[in-house]
Amino acid sequence: MARQSDLAQKRRSRGHTQETLAHRLEVDVSTVARWERGASTPTPRMREALARELGLSLDQLAGLLPHPAAARDRRRGGPD
């Protein structure tokens, strides 16, 4: 669970609300919320844009995101 809150914390530290980040990335605010909850992960193309907005390298961003299989399990209600 710490990884999702780390992503939200980084977003806030850059002065973004979920709404402003969603607007900058041209995605719905619910998409940003799902990334932060770990319910889904950004596509590779979106990861590049997200990393830029948050001032991170792709490797640093990857450290804040759940593994894609973990996100799939959460959507299905499986183990964390």
C-alpha positions in Angstrom: 0.0 0.0 0.0 2.9 2.4 0.6 3.7 2.6 -3.1 0.4 4.1 -4.0 0.6 6.7 -1.3 4.2 7.5 -2.4 2.8 8.3 -5.9 0.2 10.6 -4.4 2.8 12.2 -2.1 5.1 12.8 -5.1 2.1 14.3 -7.0 1.3 16.6 -4.1 5.0 17.6 -3.7 5.0 18.8 -7.3 1.9 21.0 -6.6 -0.6 18.9 -8.4 -4.0 17.8 -7.4 -5.4 14.7 -9.0 -7.4 17.0 -11.2 -4.5 19.2 -12.4 -2.3 16.2 -13.1 -5.1 14.5 -15.0 -5.6 17.7 -17.1 -1.9 17.9 -17.8 -1.8 14.3 -18.9 -5.1 14.5 -20.8 -6.7 11.6 -18.8 -9.7 11.4 -16.6 -9.2 12.1 -12.9 -10.4 8.6 -12.1 -7.4 7.3 -14.0 -5.0 9.1 -11.7 -6.9 7.9 -8.7 -6.7 4.3 -10.0 -2.9 4.6 -10.4 -2.6 6.0 -6.9 -4.7 3.2 -5.5 -2.8 0.6 -7.4 -5.9 -0.6 -9.2 -4.2 0.0 -12.6 -0.9 1.1 -14.0 -0.1 3.6 -16.7 0.7 2.5 -20.2 4.4 2.7 -21.2 3.6 5.9 -23.2 1.7 7.4 -20.3 4.5 6.5 -17.9 6.9 8.7 -19.9 4.5 11.7 -19.6 3.8 11.0 -15.9 7.5 10.7 -15.1 8.1 14.1 -16.8 5.2 15.8 -14.9 6.5 14.4 -11.6 10.2 15.2 -12.3 11.2 11.5 -12.1 13.2 9.1 -14.2 11.3 6.1 -15.6 13.1 3.9 -13.0 12.1 6.2 -10.2 8.5 6.2 -11.3 8.6 2.4 -11.6 9.5 2.3 -7.9 6.3 4.2 -7.1 4.0 1.9 -9.1 2.8 -1.6 -8.3 3.8 -4.4 -10.5 1.3 -4.9 -13.3 0.3 -8.3 -12.0 -0.4 -6.9 -8.6 -2.7 -4.3 -10.2 -4.5 -7.1 -12.1 -5.0 -9.0 -8.8 -6.4 -5.9 -7.1 -9.0 -5.4 -9.9 -10.0 -9.1 -9.6 -10.1 -8.9 -5.8 -7.1 -11.3 -5.5 -4.2 -11.2 -3.1 -2.1 -8.1 -2.6 
